[in-house]
Amino acid sequence: MSEEKRLSKKGWVTQSPEGDLLLVNDKGTAYKVSESVVAVWNIFENKTVEEVVSEIASQVDVDVNELREAIQQLAIQLQEAELLA
């Protein structure tokens, strides 16, 4: 995945009757996710992975390289789920 590609969130967030957070793509497929995933997904508004990493790194005390790897993997999964484009 090219880090230069700008990505924006697709779909919406909702809750299951049990209170679980769900990200739902435009096809209606729902994915149970954590608050952290929703927080990262919300940051993707025409931003590159590197821009998202920088924004999160400025807010938390985590090694930037570890954070980059995690955000890159999450971005790939969200794209495969059609929740980022």
Residue pairs with C-beta under 8 A, 6 or more apart in sequence:
1 49
1 72
1 75
1 76
1 79
3 48
3 49
3 50
3 72
4 48
5 48
5 49
6 46
6 47
6 48
7 44
7 46
7 47
7 48
7 49
7 75
7 79
7 84
7 85
8 44
8 45
8 46
8 47
8 84
8 85
9 41
9 42
9 44
9 45
9 78
9 83
9 84
10 25
10 26
10 82
10 83
10 84
10 85
11 23
11 24
11 25
11 26
11 82
11 83
12 23
12 24
13 21
13 22
13 23
13 24
13 38
13 41
14 21
14 22
14 24
14 30
15 21
15 22
16 22
16 30
16 32
20 32
21 32
21 33
21 34
21 35
21 37
21 38
22 30
22 31
22 32
22 33
23 30
23 31
23 33
23 37
23 38
23 41
23 78
23 81
23 83
24 30
24 31
25 31
25 81
25 82
25 83
26 82
27 82
29 81
29 82
31 81
31 83
33 41
37 74
40 52
40 56
40 71
40 74
41 78
41 83
41 84
43 52
43 55
43 56
44 52
44 75
44 78
44 84
47 55
49 68
49 71
49 72
49 75
50 68
52 71
52 75
53 64
53 67
53 68
53 71
56 62
56 67
56 71
57 64
57 67
60 67
75 84
78 84
79 85
